[in-house]
Amino acid sequence: IEPFVGKIHLVICGAGHIALPLSAMGKMLNFKVSILDNRKEFASRDRFPHVDEIHLGDHAKELKKIKITPDSYIVMVTQGYEHDFGCLQVALKTKAAYIGFISSKVKKVKFIRRLRAIKVAEKSIARIHAPMGLDIGAQTPEEIAISIISEIVGLKNKTLSNASKFKVQY
């Protein structure tokens, strides 16, 4: 007898070049997949016929409308820092199993400083995966999507330790 486990919900903030292969991989793994973006030409059924939900509007406001549970994995791959940061602020108030964003070292440091400036608890900051994905030397959007979905599957299956999370050292 296997216990009932809720369906994994992959929430992708952003509908650009990484979101497309990532959403397809999520569907191949039988995840519920939600896309949200503020650009009508990107957040469309023509571009994402395979996903379960498409939310068009301000990224952070749309994220607030989505039911986030401990079976939710939130990925931020928007077209800009401010959209990612807005989604990050919303995501940290949820019980999501995973919160990650595409990141350079500079972006990660800036985000940590901004979160601390607005008094976000260190415990919350420690939940963030940045840069998200496994370090496989990914270069293309498809390779980046593979690294992200691999990290999510590893965490879901408990095969990854917390070593893939960034450690707050700033």
C-alpha positions in Angstrom: 0.0 0.0 0.0 1.4 3.4 -1.0 0.3 6.5 0.8 -1.7 9.1 -1.1 0.5 12.0 -2.1 -0.9 15.2 -3.6 0.1 16.0 -7.1 3.2 18.1 -7.4 2.4 21.6 -8.5 5.1 23.3 -10.5 4.5 27.1 -10.5 6.6 28.9 -13.1 6.8 32.7 -12.7 7.7 33.8 -16.2 6.9 32.5 -19.6 10.1 33.0 -21.5 12.8 30.8 -23.0 13.4 28.6 -19.9 9.7 28.3 -19.0 8.8 26.5 -22.2 11.1 23.4 -21.8 10.6 23.4 -18.0 6.9 23.3 -18.3 7.0 20.5 -20.9 9.3 18.5 -18.5 7.0 19.1 -15.6 4.0 17.8 -17.6 6.1 14.7 -18.7 6.6 14.0 -15.0 2.8 14.3 -14.4 3.1 17.6 -12.4 0.3 20.1 -12.4 1.9 23.1 -14.2 1.0 26.8 -13.9 2.5 29.6 -15.9 2.2 33.2 -15.0 3.5 36.2 -16.9 2.6 39.8 -17.6 3.0 39.6 -21.3 0.0 38.4 -23.3 2.2 37.2 -26.2 4.1 34.9 -23.9 1.4 33.7 -21.5 -0.8 32.1 -24.1 -2.4 28.8 -25.0 -0.6 29.0 -28.3 2.7 29.0 -26.6 1.8 26.7 -23.7 -1.0 24.3 -24.9 0.2 21.6 -22.5 0.0 23.4 -19.1 -2.8 23.3 -16.7 -3.2 27.0 -15.9 -2.0 30.3 -17.4 -2.2 33.4 -15.4 -1.8 36.7 -17.2 -1.0 39.8 -15.1 1.5 41.2 -12.7 3.7 38.3 -11.6 3.5 38.7 -7.9 -0.3 39.5 -7.9 -1.0 36.4 -9.9 1.2 34.3 -7.7 -0.9 35.4 -4.7 -4.0 34.0 -6.4 -2.5 30.5 -6.8 -3.1 28.0 -4.0 0.3 27.1 -2.8 0.7 23.9 -0.7 3.7 21.9 0.6 3.5 20.0 -2.7 4.1 23.3 -4.6 7.5 24.1 -6.3 7.9 27.7 -7.2 10.4 28.7 -9.9 11.2 32.3 -10.9 12.4 32.8 -14.5 10.8 36.2 -15.3 12.1 38.8 -17.6 13.5 41.0 -14.9 14.9 41.4 -11.4 12.0 43.2 -10.0 9.5 40.6 -11.2 11.6 37.9 -9.6 11.9 39.8 -6.4 8.2 40.5 -6.2 7.5 36.8 -6.7 10.1 35.9 -4.2 8.5 38.0 -1.5 5.2 36.3 -2.1 6.7 32.8 -2.3 8.5 33.2 1.0 5.1 33.7 2.7 3.8 30.3 1.5 4.5 26.7 2.5 6.0 25.8 -0.9 8.4 22.9 -0.8 10.7 24.7 -3.2 11.4 28.4 -4.0 14.1 29.0 -6.5 15.2 31.7 -9.0 17.7 32.1 -11.8 20.6 33.9 -10.3 24.1 35.3 -10.8 26.2 35.8 -7.7 25.5 39.6 -7.8 21.7 39.0 -8.1 21.8 36.6 -5.2 23.7 39.0 -2.9 21.4 41.9 -3.9 18.3 39.9 -3.2 19.6 38.7 0.2 20.4 42.3 1.2 17.0 43.5 0.1 15.2 40.7 2.0 17.2 41.5 5.2 16.5 45.2 4.8 12.7 44.5 4.9 13.3 42.2 7.9 12.6 38.8 6.3 13.7 36.1 8.7 16.9 34.2 8.1 14.9 31.0 8.3 12.9 32.1 5.4 15.9 33.3 3.4 17.5 29.8 4.0 14.6 28.2 2.0 15.7 29.9 -1.2 17.5 27.9 -3.9 19.7 30.3 -5.8 21.1 29.8 -8.2 18.4 27.1 -8.7 19.1 23.8 -10.4 21.9 21.3 -10.2 25.3 22.4 -11.4 25.6 20.5 -14.6 27.2 23.3 -16.6 24.0 24.0 -18.3 24.1 26.6 -21.2 20.9 26.3 -23.2 17.4 26.9 -22.0 16.7 23.2 -22.3 19.8 22.3 -20.3 18.9 24.9 -17.6 15.4 23.4 -17.5 16.9 19.9 -17.0 19.1 21.2 -14.1 16.1 22.8 -12.4 13.7 19.9 -12.8 16.4 17.5 -11.7 16.9 19.4 -8.5 13.1 19.5 -7.9 12.8 15.7 -8.5 15.7 15.0 -6.2 14.2 17.1 -3.4 10.8 15.6 -4.0 12.3 12.1 -3.8 14.5 13.2 -0.9 17.7 12.2 -2.8 19.3 15.6 -2.4 20.6 17.0 0.8 20.4 20.6 1.7 23.8 21.0 0.2 22.2 22.4 -3.0 20.7 25.3 -1.1 22.8 28.4 -0.8 24.2 29.2 2.6 23.7 32.6 3.9 27.2 34.0 4.5 26.8 37.7 3.8 
